[in-house]
């Protein structure tokens, strides 16, 4: 019951954010985070 209400609130939050925070920005952000994480594995001193 609580989890359903929480997920509903999260969906409403995404509906509010969606117009300003587009999917392209989200995908590029995730791609950059994966890139830096793999770069940190290759270069631990960085």
GITA-V783095 format. One record per residue. N is the residue number from 1. PSI is psi in whole degrees, 0 to 359 (* if undefined). NEAR is the number of other ideal C-beta (glycine too) atoms within 10 Angstrom. Layout:
n->(N N)
psi->(PSI PSI)
near->(NEAR NEAR)
//
This chain:
n->(1 2 3 4 5 6 7 8 9 10 11 12 13 14 15 16 17 18 19 20 21 22 23 24 25 26 27 28 29 30 31 32 33 34 35 36 37 38 39 40 41 42 43 44 45 46)
psi->(310 321 323 318 322 315 325 320 322 321 320 323 318 323 327 321 328 314 324 324 91 167 328 318 320 316 319 325 316 320 318 320 320 321 314 327 318 326 324 329 324 318 86 336 344 *)
near->(5 6 7 8 9 10 10 10 10 10 10 10 10 10 9 10 11 11 7 7 12 11 8 8 10 12 10 11 11 10 10 10 10 10 10 11 9 10 10 11 8 7 8 6 4 7)
//
